[in-house]
Amino acid sequence: TVVGMRRASVADGGAPAQRGGGQASGIQRLVVALAVLVVLGVAGTNARLVMQFMANQQATIAGAWQGEPTAALNRPSSVSTGAHARAGRDAQTIRRFVSKVRSGELHLLGETREHLQARLRSLGFEPRPGDSGPYADLLDLPISSLLRNEAPRESGTGAFTPGGVGGEVPLPAPVGKATTPLFTTADFAQFTRQASWEMEEKPAVSSTPPTLDDALAKIPKPNNTVIATFVNLKRFDFGLTWVRRAEKLGLKNVVVGALDPSALTKLSAAGVATFLMGVSAQRSTLPGASDYGWNSPNFKKMGIEKVQLLHDLLSRNLSALLMDADAVLISNPLPFFARYPEADLLVTTDYIGAPTTDGNLDLPAHMHITMNIGVIFAKKTAGPLASAWLKRLSTPGQLSWDQNVFFELMSSKKGGAAFADHPGKLQERLTPAMKEKRLGLAFDATIVAGILPTSLFCTGFTFVSGYCNKVKNQTPFTFHACWLFYEALGKRVRLRSLRLWHDDKSYYERGDGDRTQGFLYLADGGWLARPSVELLTPPFTVDKHMRLVHEQLVHVRSGMLLAAALKRQFVMPRMLCLYDKWWAEHNGTIPVAVMDQPIQDCPMDHLLNLQYLDKHQQWLPRQHTFVDHDDMPTEVKASRVNVSLSAFHPNNSSRGQPSFADLVDVLSPPAAHLASTPNGHPSAARILGVSNIPDVFRMLHKDDQTTFQSAAKHFTSLMCCTFSPKLNGHIHYDLFWDIIPHEDLFRRTFTKEWVPLFAETRQRLTDCSFDWSKARDAAHPVVTCGKDPRPI
């Protein structure tokens, strides 16, 4: 956002604004901004302009320590005189709208825009004439991020309805039963769930492994096209997921290369057309069955095998869609490729700016940005490129990253040839029709290439940014699990949340470890049922982002505890956040990146410590799309009961102060009050939905609070990264931020209130100044921090 504002000021003829960040001027700006918002009839034209004005005040209201530029705020306003009369009415409408959301009368979670429009009409909201659509001024507010944002799925499947099956079952009133300690250290012992394939005995290895030709002989090849990937034993589940996704789409022209003999045997047993890689090149040593690690020697050897596979397919006069195993199919992309018969090669990119959203290729100029070879569609006419690529990678004693070499070859300009759409003497190869399709030249202008748009061939970033939902009437084709955290753990969690991962039946039948009674989820969405609307309204700051995440984590904490007490696996609610997570400093969004804020589905790998929770999987939540997953057995999906826990909030009971023991008793089997419902659900419902969940942690016995805190302080991850003096600008989330006093993971005791602190230090962000006048570049101010004597 900061970079975008600064660029806007430069585009208007000004220089990037520079500001030191004095506290007094920040307060003055805050007062002025708030005063302007009070007199909306003078400051803005309508509700949308008010919201835009507030967004432009990001630096002003955020506080001086943020230090954002102000040049974008100094441009003259283009306010039309005729619009002033509506501003007062619009401000009143916004206040009424927000009030109904806050009170719960207007429920946004899970609603579509169409349903919300009908609800607004029923509540007497008047659509404004001349807008781009009914209630556009309200639907464009940031709080409308609560509206349903469906994960990608094959056509014909139903949408999730919050509240589940059949309404709520009434519960007996609490009686104030005494609460005794429930948890022991054994409840937090390490447990790692194993899939069925991991528990099978190591298979015998064939002495005559099948070759690529053997695998190709087993599959149809429509239009002479093959879809291929490759895995080793450590990533067998990725290969199986990849194959099952293709099968769901009716694609049978798929083969999977095995990087080790054990993977080959397991793939064969799963009915996959497979072969042992490296045979055609007579390489005796393959990378092996273990985890390679990015940029390791075995990782680079795997790149050689990948390019060998592409070369071998093209040399057989086949067209090939070659994909990494963590790049899975959402819908069939082959008809899309057929729209570009002139292209020799189409490839994805790591571009994180705004992609094209018109359903066509991205701009050929984006070939200048690092390409991502996770998805490549190549025809036999790209064979010379594959040969040159393989030759470069196979140079003895010189291991290289296959993606870097690919980019170097694609961008080669030998002989004065042009690259992409830049002028050159060989540009006559590009006909007007090819240019219209956004095709360009590459590899010494010997091949015609195109960049696949990240709005349809999505990455972890473009799903977070919202750009994979912006091509009208078009489901994305692929999702590549990159731009995320915790490596393979993060990839699995992200693919599961998007309903793209393949799990065996047991994953949906019971939880992990002692969680044998089923699952528990927040039927009303938890925090999202009655959100703190002001946290979803610009300006967006570090403080506001941390508060937003922390308020939601209180509900997650309660759900985890209640689920554990009932021996159920907790299901994560949909989470919102304001700031993206990256590997370097930024001010909410990655520099140059374009994304929607708030982030509508904040990924679990942004918020939770998956590395720790993977070793304690009884505490690792299922993804928020779990209860509506298409792979869930029908009998489990039908066994669902919803209950309201409103009577278990303090001072909400007519029969005494509710206790945690009351709560556990009324929800534990055998429970006669759950034995028969209008929909015939059994008392031991496999899926238990709760709404109006109280703050369970505060209901615990003191011993349980201590036991849970000692383990659960490891559950959360960190926000990365804001500007800092020593490149340590990450801030750890704190599952107990609202418990005062408490000691965090790094033995910092908060005695007054939780405040953002740099990294593992005691340095407050509010005691730092951010000097843009001495910035080393457009996105990194000079940060100076003093000593703060105040206790935290």
C-alpha positions in Angstrom: 0.0 0.0 0.0 2.8 2.4 0.9 4.6 1.7 -2.4 1.4 2.2 -4.3 0.8 5.5 -2.6 4.3 6.6 -3.3 4.1 5.6 -6.9 0.9 7.5 -7.2 2.6 10.7 -6.0 5.4 10.2 -8.5 3.0 9.6 -11.3 1.3 12.9 -10.5 4.6 14.8 -11.0 5.8 14.9 -7.4 8.7 13.3 -5.7 8.3 10.5 -3.2 7.2 12.1 0.1 9.7 12.0 2.9 8.8 12.2 6.6 10.7 11.7 9.8 7.7 10.6 11.9 7.4 13.1 14.8 4.8 12.2 17.4 3.3 15.6 17.7 2.6 16.0 13.9 1.1 12.5 13.9 -1.4 13.5 16.6 -2.2 16.7 14.8 -2.9 14.7 11.6 -5.1 12.3 13.6 -7.2 15.1 15.0 -7.6 16.7 11.5 -8.5 13.3 9.9 -11.1 12.6 12.6 -12.6 16.1 12.3 -12.9 15.6 8.5 -14.7 12.4 9.0 -17.2 14.1 11.3 -18.1 16.7 8.7 -18.6 14.2 5.9 -20.9 16.5 4.0 -17.9 18.8 3.2 -15.1 16.2 2.8 -16.6 13.6 0.5 -19.0 12.9 -2.2 -20.5 9.6 -1.1 -19.8 6.6 1.0 -17.3 5.2 -1.3 -15.3 8.4 -1.4 -15.4 8.4 2.4 -13.9 5.0 2.5 -11.3 6.0 -0.1 -10.4 9.1 2.0 -9.9 6.9 5.0 -7.7 4.6 3.0 -5.6 7.5 2.0 -5.1 8.5 5.6 -3.2 5.2 6.2 -0.1 7.0 7.3 -1.9 9.8 9.2 -4.1 7.8 11.6 -1.7 4.9 11.9 0.6 6.8 14.2 4.0 8.4 13.7 6.1 5.2 14.0 4.7 3.9 10.7 6.2 6.8 8.8 4.3 6.4 5.5 4.5 9.2 2.9 1.8 11.8 2.7 2.2 13.1 -0.8 -0.8 11.1 -2.0 -2.9 13.0 0.6 -2.0 16.4 -0.8 -3.6 16.1 -4.2 -6.6 18.3 -4.8 -10.0 16.7 -4.3 -12.4 16.4 -7.3 -15.6 16.7 -5.4 -18.7 17.4 -7.5 -21.1 20.0 -6.0 -24.2 17.9 -6.7 -22.9 15.0 -4.6 -22.7 17.0 -1.3 -26.4 16.7 -0.6 -26.1 12.9 -0.5 -23.0 12.7 1.8 -25.0 13.0 5.0 -27.5 10.3 4.0 -24.6 8.0 3.0 -22.8 8.5 6.3 -26.0 7.7 8.1 -26.5 4.6 6.0 -23.0 3.3 6.7 -23.5 3.8 10.4 -26.8 1.9 10.3 -25.3 -0.9 8.2 -22.3 -1.3 10.5 -24.5 -1.2 13.6 -26.6 -4.1 12.3 -23.5 -6.1 11.4 -22.1 -5.5 14.9 -25.3 -6.5 16.6 -25.7 -9.6 14.6 -29.0 -8.6 13.0 -27.3 -8.5 9.7 -25.2 -11.7 9.3 -22.5 -11.5 6.6 -20.6 -14.6 7.2 -21.2 -17.1 4.4 -23.7 -14.9 2.6 -23.4 -14.2 -1.1 -23.7 -10.7 -2.5 -27.1 -11.6 -4.0 -28.5 -12.8 -0.7 -27.1 -9.8 1.1 -28.8 -7.5 -1.4 -32.1 -9.2 -0.7 -31.6 -8.9 3.0 -30.8 -5.2 2.7 -34.0 -4.7 0.8 -36.0 -6.5 3.6 -34.4 -4.2 6.2 -35.5 -1.1 4.3 -32.1 0.0 2.9 -32.7 2.1 -0.2 -30.3 1.4 -3.2 -28.8 4.6 -4.5 -29.7 5.6 -8.0 -26.8 5.8 -10.5 -24.5 3.4 -8.7 -22.6 0.6 -10.5 -25.0 -1.9 -8.9 -27.6 -2.3 -6.1 -26.1 -1.2 -2.8 -22.6 -0.9 -4.4 -21.7 1.7 -1.7 -22.2 -0.9 1.0 -21.0 -4.0 -0.8 -17.7 -2.3 -1.6 -16.9 -1.5 2.1 -14.0 -3.6 3.5 -16.3 -5.4 6.0 -17.9 -7.0 3.0 -14.9 -9.3 3.0 -17.0 -11.4 5.3 -19.1 -12.4 2.3 -18.6 -15.9 1.0 -15.3 -16.5 -0.8 -15.7 -20.0 -2.2 -12.6 -22.2 -2.4 -12.0 -23.7 -5.8 -14.0 -26.8 -6.5 -15.3 -28.8 -9.4 -18.6 -27.7 -10.8 -21.8 -29.2 -9.5 -20.9 -29.3 -5.8 -22.9 -27.5 -3.2 -21.8 -24.4 -1.2 -21.3 -24.4 2.6 -24.1 -23.0 4.6 -23.0 -21.8 8.1 -25.0 -23.5 10.8 -24.9 -26.8 9.1 -27.7 -29.3 9.1 -31.0 -28.8 10.8 -30.8 -25.8 13.2 -29.8 -25.8 16.8 -30.6 -28.3 19.6 -31.6 -26.8 22.9 -29.3 -27.5 25.9 -30.1 -27.7 29.6 -29.3 -24.6 31.7 -26.0 -24.7 33.6 -26.2 -25.5 37.3 -22.8 -24.1 38.4 -21.1 -27.4 38.9 -17.6 -27.2 40.4 -14.8 -27.3 37.9 -11.9 -29.6 38.7 -8.6 -30.1 36.7 -9.2 -31.9 33.5 -5.9 -31.7 31.5 -2.6 -33.3 32.2 0.8 -33.1 30.4 -0.2 -36.3 28.6 -2.8 -34.3 26.7 0.0 -32.4 25.1 2.3 -35.4 24.3 3.7 -35.6 20.8 1.5 -37.4 18.3 1.9 -37.6 14.5 -0.8 -39.0 12.4 0.2 -41.5 9.7 -1.6 -42.0 6.5 -2.5 -45.6 5.5 0.2 -45.7 2.9 2.9 -44.7 5.4 2.0 -47.7 7.6 2.2 -50.3 4.9 5.3 -52.5 4.8 8.1 -51.3 2.5 7.3 -52.8 -0.9 9.6 -55.1 -2.8 11.4 -53.4 -5.7 11.0 -54.8 -9.2 14.2 -55.9 -10.9 12.8 -54.7 -14.3 11.2 -51.3 -13.6 8.8 -50.0 -16.1 10.0 -47.3 -18.5 8.4 -44.1 -19.8 7.3 -46.0 -22.9 5.7 -48.7 -20.7 3.7 -46.0 -18.9 2.7 -44.2 -22.1 1.4 -47.5 -23.5 -1.2 -47.7 -20.7 -2.9 -44.3 -21.3 -4.9 -42.6 -24.0 -3.2 -39.6 -25.6 -5.9 -37.3 -26.9 -4.5 -34.7 -29.4 -1.1 -36.4 -28.8 -1.0 -34.7 -25.4 0.3 -36.1 -22.1 0.0 -34.7 -18.6 3.0 -35.6 -16.3 4.5 -35.1 -12.9 7.1 -36.8 -10.7 7.6 -37.7 -7.0 9.8 -39.6 -4.6 8.7 -41.7 -1.7 8.8 -38.8 0.7 6.3 -36.9 -1.4 4.2 -39.9 -2.5 1.0 -38.3 -1.0 1.6 -35.3 -3.3 1.7 -37.6 -6.3 -1.4 -39.4 -5.2 -3.3 -36.1 -4.7 -2.2 -35.0 -8.1 -3.5 -38.1 -9.8 -6.8 -38.1 -7.9 -7.4 -34.5 -8.9 -6.9 -35.5 -12.6 -9.2 -38.4 -12.2 -12.0 -36.2 -10.8 -11.7 -34.1 -13.9 -12.0 -37.2 -16.2 -8.4 -36.8 -17.4 -6.8 -40.2 -18.1 -3.7 -39.1 -20.1 -1.5 -38.8 -17.0 1.8 -40.4 -16.1 3.9 -40.0 -12.9 7.6 -40.5 -12.8 9.2 -42.1 -9.8 12.4 -40.7 -8.5 13.2 -43.9 -6.4 12.2 -47.5 -6.6 10.0 -47.5 -3.5 7.9 -44.6 -4.9 7.6 -46.6 -8.1 6.2 -49.6 -6.3 3.7 -47.6 -4.3 2.5 -45.7 -7.4 2.1 -49.0 -9.3 0.1 -50.4 -6.4 -2.2 -47.3 -6.5 -3.0 -48.0 -10.1 -1.0 -45.1 -11.5 0.8 -45.3 -14.9 4.3 -44.8 -13.6 7.9 -45.4 -14.6 11.4 -45.1 -13.1 13.0 -41.8 -14.0 16.7 -41.6 -15.2 16.5 -44.8 -17.2 16.5 -43.1 -20.6 19.7 -41.2 -19.7 21.2 -44.3 -18.1 21.8 -42.5 -14.8 22.6 -44.9 -12.1 22.0 -42.6 -9.2 18.6 -40.8 -8.7 18.1 -38.1 -6.1 16.5 -40.6 -3.7 13.5 -41.1 -1.4 14.3 -38.5 1.3 13.3 -34.8 1.6 15.6 -32.9 -0.7 15.5 -29.4 0.7 15.3 -26.4 -1.6 18.5 -25.6 -3.5 20.3 -28.7 -2.2 22.4 -30.9 -4.5 19.6 -33.5 -4.6 17.1 -30.7 -5.4 19.2 -29.7 -8.4 19.5 -33.3 -9.5 15.7 -33.6 -9.4 15.7 -30.6 -11.8 17.8 -32.6 -14.3 15.3 -35.5 -14.1 12.4 -33.1 -14.7 13.9 -31.6 -17.8 14.9 -35.1 -19.0 11.2 -36.0 -18.8 10.2 -33.0 -20.8 12.8 -33.7 -23.4 11.8 -37.4 -23.6 8.1 -36.5 -24.1 8.7 -33.9 -26.8 11.2 -36.2 -28.6 8.3 -38.7 -29.0 6.3 -36.0 -30.9 4.0 -35.5 -27.9 2.8 -32.3 -26.4 3.4 -32.2 -22.7 1.8 -30.5 -19.7 4.5 -30.9 -17.2 3.7 -30.0 -13.6 5.4 -30.1 -10.2 3.5 -32.5 -7.9 2.5 -29.6 -5.6 0.8 -27.9 -8.6 -2.6 -29.5 -8.8 -5.4 -29.3 -11.3 -8.6 -27.4 -10.4 -10.2 -27.7 -13.8 -9.1 -28.9 -17.2 -6.6 -26.5 -18.8 -6.2 -28.2 -22.1 -9.1 -26.3 -23.9 -7.4 -23.1 -22.7 -4.1 -24.2 -24.3 -5.9 -25.0 -27.5 -6.8 -21.4 -27.9 -3.1 -20.7 -28.7 -2.1 -23.0 -31.6 0.7 -20.7 -32.6 2.5 -21.1 -29.2 5.4 -23.4 -28.8 5.5 -23.0 -25.1 3.3 -21.6 -22.3 4.6 -21.2 -18.8 3.5 -19.7 -15.4 5.2 -16.9 -13.7 6.2 -15.6 -10.2 4.7 -12.1 -11.1 2.9 -10.7 -8.0 1.5 -7.5 -9.5 -2.1 -7.3 -10.8 -2.5 -10.1 -13.4 -4.8 -10.0 -16.4 -8.4 -10.9 -15.4 -10.0 -11.1 -18.8 -9.4 -14.8 -19.2 -6.5 -14.5 -21.6 -2.7 -14.8 -21.4 -0.8 -12.3 -19.4 1.3 -9.5 -21.0 4.3 -10.8 -22.9 6.4 -8.1 -21.1 6.1 -10.3 -18.0 8.6 -12.7 -19.5 11.1 -10.3 -18.1 10.0 -11.4 -14.6 11.1 -14.7 -13.2 9.1 -17.5 -14.7 7.9 -20.3 -12.6 8.4 -23.7 -14.2 5.9 -25.4 -11.9 3.5 -25.6 -14.8 4.8 -25.8 -18.4 2.8 -26.6 -21.6 5.2 -27.4 -24.5 4.8 -28.7 -28.0 7.3 -30.8 -29.9 8.4 -27.5 -31.6 9.9 -26.5 -28.2 12.2 -29.6 -28.4 15.4 -27.5 -29.2 14.8 -25.5 -26.0 14.4 -28.7 -23.9 17.6 -30.1 -25.4 19.6 -26.9 -24.7 18.1 -26.8 -21.2 19.0 -30.4 -20.5 22.5 -29.9 -21.8 23.1 -26.9 -19.5 21.9 -28.8 -16.5 23.9 -31.9 -17.3 27.3 -30.1 -17.4 29.6 -32.3 -15.3 30.6 -30.9 -11.9 28.1 -27.9 -12.2 24.7 -28.3 -10.5 22.3 -25.5 -11.3 18.8 -24.6 -10.4 16.6 -25.6 -13.4 14.4 -22.6 -13.1 17.3 -20.1 -13.3 18.7 -21.9 -16.4 15.3 -21.9 -18.0 14.9 -18.1 -17.6 18.4 -17.5 -19.0 17.6 -19.5 -22.1 14.2 -18.0 -22.6 15.6 -14.5 -22.3 18.6 -15.1 -24.6 19.0 -12.5 -27.4 21.8 -14.0 -29.4 22.1 -12.6 -32.9 20.2 -9.4 -32.2 16.9 -11.3 -31.7 14.2 -9.8 -29.6 12.9 -10.9 -26.3 9.2 -11.0 -25.5 7.4 -8.1 -27.1 10.4 -5.8 -27.5 11.3 -4.6 -31.0 13.9 -6.5 -32.9 14.8 -7.6 -36.4 13.0 -10.9 -36.0 9.8 -9.6 -34.7 8.2 -10.2 -38.1 7.6 -13.8 -36.8 4.9 -12.3 -34.7 1.8 -11.8 -36.8 -0.8 -9.2 -35.7 -3.1 -12.1 -34.5 -0.3 -13.5 -32.3 0.4 -10.1 -30.8 -3.3 -9.7 -30.2 -3.2 -12.9 -28.2 -0.2 -11.6 -26.2 2.3 -14.0 -27.5 6.0 -13.1 -27.7 9.3 -14.5 -28.9 11.9 -16.2 -26.7 15.0 -18.4 -26.8 16.8 -16.3 -29.4 13.5 -15.6 -31.1 13.2 -19.2 -32.1 10.1 -20.1 -30.2 6.7 -18.4 -29.7 5.9 -18.3 -26.0 3.2 -17.0 -23.7 2.8 -16.3 -20.0 -0.1 -18.0 -18.2 -2.0 -15.6 -16.1 -1.7 -16.1 -12.3 -5.4 -15.3 -12.1 -6.1 -18.7 -13.7 -2.9 -20.6 -13.0 -2.7 -19.6 -9.4 -0.1 -19.5 -6.7 -0.2 -19.3 -3.0 0.1 -15.6 -3.3 -2.7 -15.0 -5.8 -5.1 -17.0 -3.8 -4.3 -14.9 -0.7 -4.4 -11.7 -2.7 -7.9 -12.4 -4.1 -6.9 -12.5 -7.8 -7.9 -16.1 -8.3 -11.6 -15.1 -7.9 -11.6 -12.2 -10.4 -12.0 -13.9 -13.7 -15.8 -13.9 -14.3 -17.5 -17.2 -15.1 -14.1 -19.0 -15.1 -12.8 -21.5 -12.5 -9.0 -21.4 -12.1 -7.1 -24.2 -13.8 -4.3 -24.9 -11.5 -3.0 -24.1 -8.0 0.7 -24.2 -7.3 1.4 -24.5 -3.6 4.3 -22.0 -3.5 4.6 -18.6 -1.8 3.8 -20.1 1.5 5.4 -21.2 4.7 6.5 -24.4 6.6 7.4 -26.2 3.3 5.6 -29.4 2.8 3.5 -28.9 5.9 2.2 -25.6 4.7 1.6 -27.0 1.2 -0.6 -29.8 2.6 -2.6 -27.4 4.9 -3.1 -24.9 2.1 -4.2 -27.6 -0.4 -6.6 -29.0 2.2 -8.1 -25.6 2.9 -8.8 -25.3 -0.9 -10.4 -28.8 -1.0 -7.7 -29.9 -3.4 -5.8 -32.5 -1.2 -6.6 -36.2 -1.2 -6.9 -37.8 2.2 -8.0 -41.3 2.9 -11.4 -42.0 4.5 -10.0 -42.2 8.1 -9.1 -38.5 8.0 -12.8 -37.6 7.9 -14.1 -40.3 10.2 -12.1 -39.4 13.4 -9.6 -37.0 14.8 -6.0 -37.6 15.7 -4.6 -39.2 18.8 -7.4 -39.4 21.5 -9.8 -37.3 19.5 -12.0 -40.3 18.8 -15.5 -38.7 19.3 -15.4 -36.7 16.0 -15.1 -33.0 15.3 -16.1 -29.6 16.7 -16.5 -26.4 14.7 -17.8 -22.9 15.3 -21.1 -23.0 13.5 -21.5 -19.2 13.6 -18.0 -18.5 12.5 -16.8 -17.4 15.9 -15.5 -13.9 15.8 -17.0 -13.4 12.3 -20.5 -13.7 13.7 -20.2 -10.3 15.5 -17.0 -8.7 14.1 -15.2 -5.6 15.4 -16.1 -3.7 12.3 -13.6 -0.9 13.0 -10.7 -3.4 12.6 -11.8 -4.1 9.0 -11.9 -0.5 8.0 -8.9 1.5 6.7 -6.4 2.7 7.7 -4.6 -0.7 8.1 -1.7 -0.7 10.6 0.4 -3.3 12.4 -1.5 -2.6 15.6 -4.8 -3.1 13.9 -3.7 -6.3 12.1 -2.4 -7.8 15.4 -5.6 -6.9 17.2 -7.7 -8.4 14.4 -5.8 -11.7 14.5 -5.7 -11.8 18.3 -9.4 -11.2 18.7 -10.1 -14.2 16.4 -7.5 -16.3 18.2 -9.5 -16.0 21.4 -12.3 -18.0 19.7 -9.8 -20.4 18.3 -8.4 -20.9 21.8 -11.9 -21.6 23.2 -12.7 -24.0 20.4 -9.5 -25.9 20.8 -10.1 -26.3 24.6 -13.7 -27.4 24.3 -12.9 -29.8 21.5 -10.0 -31.3 23.6 -12.3 -31.8 26.6 -14.9 -33.5 24.4 -12.2 -35.7 22.7 -13.0 -34.1 19.4 -10.7 -32.6 16.7 -11.2 -28.8 16.4 -12.0 -27.3 13.0 -10.5 -23.9 12.3 -12.9 -21.1 11.5 -12.4 -18.8 8.5 -9.9 -16.2 9.5 -9.3 -12.7 8.3 -6.1 -10.6 8.4 -4.9 -7.3 7.1 -1.2 -7.9 6.5 0.4 -10.4 4.2 3.2 -12.6 5.4 6.5 -12.5 3.5 10.2 -13.2 4.0 11.2 -9.5 4.2 10.1 -6.1 5.4 6.9 -4.6 4.0 4.1 -2.4 5.1 1.1 -4.7 4.8 1.6 -5.9 1.2 4.7 -7.2 -0.6 6.4 -4.3 -2.4 5.0 -4.1 -6.0 2.3 -6.6 -5.2 -1.4 -5.9 -5.6 -3.8 -7.6 -3.3 -7.2 -7.2 -1.6 -7.3 -6.1 2.0 -8.6 -7.5 4.3 -7.4 -10.9 3.3 -10.5 -13.0 3.2 -9.1 -16.4 3.9 -6.0 -15.8 6.0 -4.0 -19.1 5.6 -3.2 -21.3 8.6 0.5 -21.2 7.7 0.4 -17.5 8.3 -1.1 -17.8 11.8 -0.2 -21.1 13.3 3.1 -22.8 14.1 2.7 -25.8 11.8 6.1 -27.2 12.6 5.2 -27.5 16.3 1.6 -28.6 15.7 2.6 -31.3 13.2 4.3 -33.0 16.2 1.1 -32.6 18.3 -1.5 -33.3 15.7 -4.3 -33.8 18.1 -4.1 -30.0 18.5 -3.7 -29.2 14.8 -7.1 -27.9 13.6 -8.7 -29.3 10.5 -9.0 -26.7 7.8 -12.1 -24.4 7.8 -13.6 -26.1 4.7 -13.4 -29.5 6.4 -17.1 -29.9 7.4 -18.3 -29.4 3.8 -15.6 -31.3 2.0 -16.7 -33.3 -0.9 -14.6 -36.3 0.2 -16.3 -36.6 3.6 -18.3 -39.8 3.9 -22.0 -39.2 3.6 -22.7 -40.9 7.0 -20.2 -38.5 8.7 -21.6 -35.4 7.0 -25.1 -36.4 8.0 -24.2 -36.9 11.6 -24.2 -33.2 12.6 -25.7 -31.4 15.5 -25.6 -27.6 16.2 -26.0 -26.1 19.7 -25.9 -22.6 21.1 -23.7 -21.9 24.1 -25.2 -18.5 24.9 -26.4 -19.7 28.3 -22.8 -20.6 29.3 -21.5 -17.0 29.2 -20.9 -15.4 32.6 -24.1 -13.8 34.1 -26.1 -15.3 31.3 -27.7 -18.1 33.3 -30.8 -18.0 35.3 -29.7 -20.9 37.5 -26.3 -19.9 38.6 -22.8 -19.0 37.3 -22.0 -21.4 34.5 -18.9 -23.5 34.8 -16.6 -25.4 32.4 -17.8 -28.6 34.1 -21.4 -27.7 33.1 -20.4 -27.1 29.6 -18.5 -30.4 29.3 -21.3 -32.4 30.9 -24.1 -31.2 28.6 -22.0 -31.9 25.5 -20.5 -35.3 26.5 -22.1 -38.6 25.5 -24.3 -40.1 26.7 -26.4 -37.0 26.3 -30.1 -37.7 26.4 -31.0 -34.2 25.2 -29.1 -34.9 22.0 -30.5 -38.4 21.5 -33.3 -37.3 19.1 -33.5 -34.2 17.0 -35.9 -33.2 14.2 -33.3 -34.6 11.7 -32.6 -37.8 13.5 -29.0 -37.0 14.5 -27.6 -39.4 17.1 -26.4 -38.2 20.5 -22.8 -38.9 19.5 -22.9 -36.7 16.5 -19.6 -36.9 14.5 -19.7 -33.2 13.8 -20.7 -30.9 16.6 -21.3 -27.2 15.7 -21.3 -24.6 18.5 -22.3 -21.0 18.3 -21.9 -18.2 20.9 -18.9 -20.0 22.4 -17.8 -18.4 25.7 -14.2 -17.7 26.6 -13.4 -21.2 27.7 -9.9 -20.5 28.9 -11.3 -18.2 31.7 -13.6 -21.0 32.7 -10.8 -23.5 33.3 -9.5 -24.5 36.7 -6.3 -22.6 37.5 -4.2 -25.8 37.1 -5.6 -26.4 33.6 -4.9 -22.8 32.7 -1.2 -23.2 33.7 -0.9 -26.6 31.9 -2.5 -25.3 28.7 -0.5 -22.1 28.6 2.8 -23.9 29.0 2.1 -25.9 25.8 -0.2 -23.6 23.8 2.2 -20.6 23.8 4.0 -22.6 21.0 0.8 -22.9 18.9 1.0 -19.6 17.0 3.3 -18.2 14.3 4.4 -14.7 13.5 3.7 -11.7 11.4 6.6 -11.0 9.0 7.8 -8.4 8.7 7.5 -4.7 9.5 10.3 -2.2 9.2 12.9 -2.7 11.9 16.3 -1.4 12.9 18.1 -4.7 12.5 16.0 -6.7 10.0 14.2 -8.5 12.8 10.8 -6.9 12.2 8.7 -10.0 12.8 6.1 -9.9 15.6 5.0 -13.1 17.3 1.3 -13.7 17.7 0.3 -14.5 21.3 -2.6 -16.9 22.0 -2.9 -15.3 25.5 -2.6 -11.6 24.6 -5.8 -10.8 26.5 -4.7 -12.6 29.7 -3.1 -10.0 32.1 -0.6 -10.7 33.5 1.0 -13.5 31.5 4.4 -14.6 30.3 4.9 -15.2 26.6 7.0 -17.7 24.7 10.1 -15.6 25.2 9.6 -15.0 29.0 8.4 -11.5 28.5 5.8 -10.7 31.2 2.9 -8.4 30.2 1.6 -6.7 33.3 -0.5 -3.9 31.8 -1.5 -4.8 28.3 -0.1 -6.6 25.3 1.9 -4.4 22.9 3.7 -5.3 19.6 7.3 -6.0 20.3 10.1 -6.6 17.8 11.1 -10.2 17.3 12.2 -11.8 20.6 13.3 -8.4 22.1 11.5 -6.1 24.5 11.6 -3.2 22.0 8.3 -1.5 21.5 7.4 -0.5 17.9 5.9 2.7 19.3 9.3 3.9 20.5 10.8 3.9 17.0 11.0 6.6 14.3 10.9 5.9 10.6 12.9 8.3 8.4 12.1 8.2 4.7 14.5 11.0 3.8 17.4 8.7 4.4 15.8 5.6 3.0 18.0 3.3 1.0 15.2 2.7 -1.5 11.5 3.4 -2.0 10.3 0.8 0.4 12.7 0.9 3.4 12.9 3.8 5.7 15.8 4.2 8.2 14.5 3.0 11.6 15.8 4.4 14.9 14.6 3.1 18.2 15.1 4.4 21.7 14.9 2.8 25.0 11.5 2.5 26.5 11.6 2.3 30.3 7.9 1.5 30.7 6.9 -2.0 31.9 5.1 -4.1 29.3 
